[in-house]
Amino acid sequence: MTYEDRQRLGPHRGEVYYLYLRAEPGLNDPEEFAVVVFRDTTEGENVQIARIDTEHGYTHFDRLYRRDQAKDPVSMDFWDAWEHMKSNWRTYARSYEQEFG
């Protein structure tokens, strides 16, 4: 059974940031996963800022605030990705704001 969750990370410069988590087939030993930092806009739209996932057959880090966005391969499992994003979301929020305002 697929695990999905949305966790509030906190505010940064007037915007509230969240963490989206998806693990398949479940939390015990996910084969596929996504860990995403995003924010809600005043229009109610979710804007993804940074994502670590296995969508293209390998674990990679999408820094969606970069215009020259590359899919950087990383050696992280679901739990490492979750901890990394929880610990570093403010850095990615700042980078997004510097790039897009």
Secondary structure, DSSP 8 states (H G I E B T S, - for coil): --EEEEEEEEEETTEEEEEEEEEES-SSS-SEEEEEEEEE-TTS-EEEEEEEE-TTSS-EEEETT-TT--EEE----HHHHHHHHHHHHHHHHHHHHHHH-
